C-alpha cells in the first residue's frame, strides 16, 4: 500500500506541476507577438550588415561524448564525418553512440542506419544497441567510463498516449530516469562556466568609442563552455507546447519525491540553453521514435524552435 501511495504522490506532484504550467502557457502566448517583433528587428539588423549568428557548438575537440537515443545515427555521423571547424580534430574514438532499439530493430525502422553504423564503427566510434537511457549502468560498453558531454536529442517515450496529461507524465518520468541514470557517468571537476560573449564594437567615427548592442539570441549563441569543468547533460526538444509542458529545467532542479525503494533524483543546475540548428549539423535527420511511417519519412512536424538545455550536477563532485 505504501508503495502505491508513493507512486501516486509522484503522479499528483507532476500533474499539479502541469496545471501550473498550462496557466503559464497563456502568458507565454501573449508574449509571442513581442518575440516575433524582436526576431524581425534582429533580422532587419542582420540585413543591414551586422555579423550573422554563430550556432552554438556544445562540444570541444577533447571531449568524451556520449550520444543517447540516436535513431538512425545521423547526428553521430555528422559529428564524426562532417563536424564544425572547431571539432575538426575530435578523435572518433571519443564518441560513443547508442540506440534504444536492438540492432535488428534499428535497421528495420531506419533503412539508412545499417550503412551509417558500419561507417561509424570503421572510424573507431563505439556503437551500442539496446541501451535504455534510464538504465545506463546496464550497458557493458559504458562500464567504468565517464563523459564530458551526454547528449539526448529529441527524447520521447513513444508510447502513443493520446491523452495529453498522461503523455506529458510519461515523458517526464522518462527524463527523470535519464537524469538519474546519467549522474554516475558524468566527469568530475569544478563547476563549468558559461561566459557571455563580448559585445561587438562599432567604430563610427574612428575613436572606437561606440558600442553596438547585441540581442540575447546573438549572446546565447556565442557562449562557450569551459571544457575543464565537470561533465554536462544536454537535452534537445522543440520549444513549443506540449514539449514546454514537460518543464525540463524544473524537473532537473527540483525533482519530485521518488517512488518507494528508489533513490532520490540527483539535483542539477541549468548552465545555459541555446537554439539548436539542425541544418548546422550536416546530414543530420531527426527521426521519430516509431521509425519511418508508411506515407512519410517520420521526421518531426514543422513549426517551433529547437532548443538545447545544458545541465551540470549541483553540489560537490
N, C-alpha and C positions, 0 to 999 in steps of 0.2 A: 504493500500500500504506500509506503514511504517513497519507494522508487517512482511509482506512478505520479505521486504528488509533486516530486521534484521536477519530473519531466514536464508536468502540466504547468508548473510555475515558470519554467523556461519559455514555454509557448505563450503564456499570458504576458510575460515581460516583453517578448518580441512583438506580440500583437498590439500591446499598448504603445510600443515604440512606433509601429506602423501608423496608428491613428494620429499620433502627433506629427509624423512626417507628412501625412496627407494634408493636414492643415497648413503645414509649411509650404506645400506644393502650390497652394492657392496664392500665397505671397510671391512665390518664385515665378509663377506665370505672369503676375502683374509687372514683374521687373524685366521680363524677357524683351519687351519693346525697347527699354532703355539699353539693354545689352546689344540688341541688334543695331541700334543707333551708334553705339560705341564702336562696334565692329565696322560699320560703314565708314565712320570717321577715320579709323585706322587704315582702312583700305584706300581711302582718298589720300591720306598722308603718304602711304606707300607709293601711290601713283605719282606723287609729286617729287619722288626721288629718294625717299628715305630707304634705309637698308632693309631688305626683307628679313622676316623672322627665320631663325635657325631652329629647326626641330631639336628637341632635347634628346640626347643620347645618354641613357642612364647607366652605361657601362664604360669601363676603361679597358685598355688593351692588356691589363694584367689581371683582370677579374676572373674568378672561377664562377661560372654561370650555370644555374640550374633552371631549365625551362619545363614548366608543368603543362599538362593538357595540350600537347602540341597538335593534335588533329592530324593534318596531312604533313606536318613538319616543315611547312614552307617558311615559318619565321626563323627556325633554326638554319634553314638553307640560306636565307638572306643574310643572317648574322655571320655565317661561315664563308660563303662564296662571294657575296657582294655587299660587304659591310660599309658603313660610313667611313670616311677617310681616317677618323680618329681611332678606328678599330682595325686598321689595315694590318697591324702586326699582332692581333689577338690570336694566340695559338688555338687551333681547332680542338686540341685535347683539353682545353679549358672549358669546353661546352659540353654539358650533359642535357640531352633532350628526352623527355618522357611522354608517354601517352597512357590514358586510362584503359583503352581497348587492348585486347590481345593482338599480337602481330597479325594473325589471320583476319581478325575482325577489322583491324585498321585498314588493311589493304582492300577488304570488301567494301568498306564505307567510302574510302578515298582512293580511287584507282591510281592517282598520281603518286601516292605515298611510297609505294614499293621502290620506284626509281630514286626518289628523294632520299629515302633511308639508306639505300645502297651507296649513294654518293657521299652522304654524311659519314657513314662508317668507313668509307675509303679514305676520308680525310682525318680519321682518328677521333671523331666525335663519339662519345658514349651514348648509345640509344637504348632505352629500356621501355618495354611494354608491360601492360597490366599493373601500372603504378597508380594507386589510389592516393589522391592529393591529401586526404585526411589520415592516411596511414603510411607516410613516407618511410617510417622506420622498418617497414616490412619489405622494402626494396633492397635486395642484396647489392645492387650496383651503387647504392648510396652509403653503405655501411662504413662508419668511421670517417666520413667526409664532411667538410663544411664548405659553405659557398659565400661569396661576396654579394651575389645577387640571386634571388629566387623569384622568378617571374611567371605569372599566370595571366595570359591574355584571354579575355572574354570567358571567364568561368561560368558554367551553368550546370545545374543539377540534371537537366534534360529529362525530367520525369513526366513531361507533358501534362502538368496540372493546369486545368483551365481556370480554376478559382484563383484570382489574383493574390488574395491574402495568403492562401496556402502555398502558392508558388513562391511568394516572397520569403515566407518562413523556411521553405525547403532550401532556398539558395543561401539564406543567412546561416542556416545550420551547416551547410557545405563550407562556407567561408570561415566560420568559427573553427571547424575541424581542420581546415587548411592552415590557418594561423597557428593553431595549437601544434600541429604536426611539423610545421616548418621551423619552429623555435630552436630545436637542438641542432639543426643543420646550418644555422647562421654563424658566420665567422665572428669571433670575439674581437673586441677592440674598443677604442674610445668612441664616444657618440659622434656620428657623422655630422658634417656641417654643410648646409646648403647656402652658398654665397650668392647673393643677388648680384646681377650684372650691373656694371657701372653704367651711368648714363652716357649716351653718345654726345660728343661735343659738336657744337655747330658754331663755327667761327665766321661771323658775318662781316666783321669789319677788320679782321686781321689780328686782333689782340687776344683772341681765344677766350673772351670774357663771357660769351653767351652759351648757355647750356640747353640742349634740346630735351624736351620731356619725352620719356619713353613709356608707352602704355603697359599695363600689367601683363598683357599677353606676351609682349616682347620680353619683359623682365623675366617671367617664369620660364620662357623657352630658352633662356640663355643661362639658367642656373647650372652650376656644375657641382657635383657631389665630391667631397674629399674621399677618395677611394681607400685611404688608410684607416677609415673608421670601421665600425662593426658592420656586419652584413645587413642587408635590407631586403624586404619583401615588396614586390611590385605587383599590383593588380590592375588590369586594364578593363574598363567597361565603357559602354556608351553612356554619356552623361545626360540621359533623358529618362523619364518615367517609363517602365516601372523600376529600372535599374537604380535610379537615385533613391528609391524607397528601401533598397537593401541597406542603405546608410553604412557603407564600409568604414568611414572614419570612426563612427560611433561604436561599431562592433569591435574594432581593433583597440580603441582607447578604453572603453568601459564595457567589456563583455558581460552578458548576463550570467547568473549563477548556473553551474553545470548540473546535469542530472546526477543522482546519487551514484557514487562509485567512480565518478570521473573527476580527474584533477581539474582545478580551475584553469581557464584560459590564461595564457601569459598576456601582459599588458604591452601594447605597442604605442608608439607615438608617431604622428604624421610628420614626416620630414618635408614633404612637398607634394604637389600634384601638378601635372602638366599635360598639355594636349598631346595625344598620340596620333601621329600622322601615318596612316597605313601606307600611303604612297611613298613615303620616305624609305621604307624597308622593301627594297626592290624584289619583286616576285612573291611578296607575302600575300596570301589569300586567306582571310578568316573563314573557317568552315563551322557550320552549326554542329552541335553535339551529335545529332542523329545522322550526320553524314549527308551525302548528296540525295536530293529528292527526285522523284520521278519526272517532274517538269521544271527543274531548275538546278542550280549549282549548289544550293544550300548556303549561300552567302547571306550575311545579315541584311536586313532591310535598310533602306535609305533614311536619312534624317538623323540629326543629333550629332553632337561632338563625341569623339572617342577620347577618353581621359584615363591617365595612369595615376594611381595613388601609390606613394612610396612610404613604407613604414620601417622603423627600427625598434628593437626591443627596448623597453623602458627599464631603467634600473641598472645595476652593476652587471658587467659581463666579463 
